């Protein structure tokens, strides 16, 4: 959750929702410097939310569907649990 707490990282996630993207495209789309974007990509990668692959001198990033599924399951579980009525105090 900490990795998703930053607005820039959320923007990166939204950009990657349409599929794999080259880091050069992300720099242009998000209007970020390379070092700043690299920091945020590292946080997301360390959290397991994205994966990368290198092709020549370029690095491509994509969302990790398995990690998103785990997050979705956890949020669904929370949504179900918070609906349970409390037990009255005696």
Helices and strands as residue ranges (DSSP letters): G 2-4, H 7-16, E 21-22, H 23-30, H 34-46, E 50-55, E 58-63, H 65-81
